[in-house]
């Protein structure tokens, strides 16, 4: 974060830039395409009809999708916090 002798609005600009970067990253994620499967591609459980209608092209049941979303994915990026510890890495 900006601080000390930073110009007025520098902190807000950094926050806005971080939000913009994260929104762009989320929009760039691949969305399901094509026809929704009736059964999960991983566990072969039936995918409920409301889920198939809500997410066109869905391939996983809710449990498998939650498990996949819960896995940690390291991603690089710019650390805008600017703390000494972040600069040492």
Phi and psi in degrees as a GROMACS rama.xvg file:
@    title "Ramachandran Plot"
@    xaxis  label "Phi"
@    yaxis  label "Psi"
@TYPE xy
-70.9988  150.182  UNK-2
-169.224  -176.113  UNK-3
66.0419  -114.053  UNK-4
-96.3172  18.4121  UNK-5
-65.4392  149.473  UNK-6
-70.4163  161.337  UNK-7
-58.7094  135.867  UNK-8
86.7792  -2.92746  UNK-9
-64.3342  -39.1586  UNK-10
-64.8191  -45.7881  UNK-11
-61.1708  -39.952  UNK-12
-63.5878  -39.7148  UNK-13
-66.4465  -40.6671  UNK-14
-63.8623  -46.1453  UNK-15
-61.1105  -40.5131  UNK-16
-64.5126  -39.9715  UNK-17
-64.1039  -43.2377  UNK-18
-64.9055  -44.1685  UNK-19
-61.3432  -43.5845  UNK-20
-61.5949  -43.9753  UNK-21
-67.0901  -40.7608  UNK-22
-63.3469  -40.1235  UNK-23
-64.0741  -39.6462  UNK-24
-64.0787  -41.7269  UNK-25
-67.4293  -38.6223  UNK-26
-67.7326  -28.6202  UNK-27
-78.9871  -12.5227  UNK-28
-60.3288  145.023  UNK-29
-72.7605  128.741  UNK-30
-96.9193  153.346  UNK-31
-59.8296  143.814  UNK-32
-129.783  159.079  UNK-33
86.0543  -161.64  UNK-34
-78.9699  137.721  UNK-35
-67.9675  142.739  UNK-36
-81.8945  150.671  UNK-37
-84.5707  -23.4669  UNK-38
-129.171  146.069  UNK-39
-58.5323  137.392  UNK-40
-71.183  -18.398  UNK-41
-100.669  -51.8729  UNK-42
-105.949  -7.7891  UNK-43
65.6443  17.9463  UNK-44
-74.4898  154.522  UNK-45
-68.6605  136.533  UNK-46
-89.869  123.206  UNK-47
-59.8455  144.686  UNK-48
-55.6053  -43.7292  UNK-49
-59.0998  -35.8689  UNK-50
-67.7817  -41.1578  UNK-51
-64.9238  -33.702  UNK-52
-76.7279  -35.391  UNK-53
-72.7991  -33.1391  UNK-54
-126.248  91.8847  UNK-55
-60.0956  134.06  UNK-56
85.1967  12.2542  UNK-57
-65.1326  138.671  UNK-58
-117.689  -15.8036  UNK-59
-120.952  149.452  UNK-60
-72.057  169.396  UNK-61
-61.3364  -42.9755  UNK-62
-62.2581  -46.645  UNK-63
-66.5427  -36.9928  UNK-64
-66.7427  -41.5402  UNK-65
-64.2535  -38.9254  UNK-66
-64.6377  -42.3694  UNK-67
-66.984  -41.4596  UNK-68
-66.9662  -27.9966  UNK-69
-78.7008  -12.6999  UNK-70
-74.5158  142.767  UNK-71
-75.9958  129.599  UNK-72
-123.332  109.126  UNK-73
-70.203  139.038  UNK-74
-138.593  143.229  UNK-75
-81.438  171.689  UNK-76
165.735  -178.77  UNK-77
-92.7508  128.865  UNK-78
-88.7822  108.454  UNK-79
-89.8544  1.55211  UNK-80
-69.545  -36.2674  UNK-81
71.9539  19.9687  UNK-82
-75.7555  159.514  UNK-83
-59.389  -41.8654  UNK-84
-60.6055  -39.9218  UNK-85
-69.404  -25.4274  UNK-86
-79.4502  -18.9436  UNK-87
-84.0651  -13.5415  UNK-88
